[in-house]
Amino acid sequence: MPDVRQPGIREVAVVAVAVILVVVAAAAVTALLPAEGQRLVFHTPLLIIVLIAGTALVLWRILRSSGPGAGS
């Protein structure tokens, strides 16, 4: 059985802080947009498209990875 390392509290905290920073940065950029840009963000399915694309990217990377213990 390969030794699979689980993420610790430090790794979880780093990811959580990174997610919070990305959300705050996105909110700040959206606030700086002109009214037309804000209308595009808030009144179109832009967020849904971004979430679908992000999910597809993550799933593609998971499927393309060799996984733990591969190559042994």
C-alpha positions as CSV (number, residue, x, y, z in Angstrom):
1,M,0.0,0.0,0.0
2,P,1.6,3.3,-1.0
3,D,2.0,5.9,1.7
4,V,-0.6,8.5,0.8
5,R,-0.1,11.9,2.6
6,Q,-3.3,13.7,3.7
7,P,-3.3,17.5,3.7
8,G,-2.8,19.0,7.1
9,I,-4.3,22.1,8.7
10,R,-1.5,24.3,7.1
11,E,-2.4,23.2,3.6
12,V,-6.1,23.6,4.2
13,A,-5.6,27.1,5.6
14,V,-3.4,28.2,2.7
15,V,-6.1,27.0,0.2
16,A,-8.8,28.7,2.2
17,V,-6.9,32.0,2.3
18,A,-6.2,31.8,-1.4
19,V,-9.9,31.3,-2.2
20,I,-10.9,34.2,0.0
21,L,-8.3,36.5,-1.7
22,V,-9.6,35.5,-5.1
23,V,-13.2,36.2,-4.2
24,V,-12.2,39.6,-2.7
25,A,-10.2,40.5,-5.7
26,A,-13.0,39.5,-8.0
27,A,-15.4,41.7,-6.0
28,A,-13.0,44.6,-6.2
29,V,-12.5,44.3,-9.9
30,T,-16.3,44.1,-10.4
31,A,-16.8,47.2,-8.3
32,L,-14.3,49.1,-10.5
33,L,-16.1,48.2,-13.7
34,P,-18.3,50.8,-15.5
35,A,-22.1,50.3,-15.2
36,E,-22.2,48.3,-18.5
37,G,-19.5,45.9,-17.3
38,Q,-21.3,45.4,-14.0
39,R,-24.6,44.8,-15.8
40,L,-22.8,42.1,-17.9
41,V,-21.5,40.4,-14.7
42,F,-24.8,40.6,-12.8
43,H,-27.4,40.2,-15.4
44,T,-26.0,37.4,-17.7
45,P,-25.1,33.8,-17.0
46,L,-21.4,34.7,-16.9
47,L,-20.8,33.2,-13.5
48,I,-22.4,30.0,-14.5
49,I,-20.2,29.8,-17.6
50,V,-17.1,30.4,-15.4
51,L,-18.1,27.8,-12.9
52,I,-18.8,25.2,-15.7
53,A,-15.4,26.0,-17.3
54,G,-13.6,25.8,-14.0
55,T,-15.2,22.5,-13.1
56,A,-14.4,21.0,-16.5
57,L,-10.8,22.1,-16.1
58,V,-10.5,20.5,-12.7
59,L,-12.1,17.2,-13.9
60,W,-9.9,17.2,-17.0
61,R,-6.8,17.6,-14.8
62,I,-7.9,14.8,-12.5
63,L,-8.6,12.5,-15.4
64,R,-5.2,13.3,-17.0
65,S,-3.2,12.8,-13.8
66,S,-1.4,9.5,-13.3
67,G,-2.7,9.3,-9.7
68,P,-0.9,8.2,-6.6
69,G,1.4,5.2,-6.9
70,A,1.5,5.3,-10.7
71,G,4.8,4.4,-12.3
72,S,5.7,1.9,-9.6
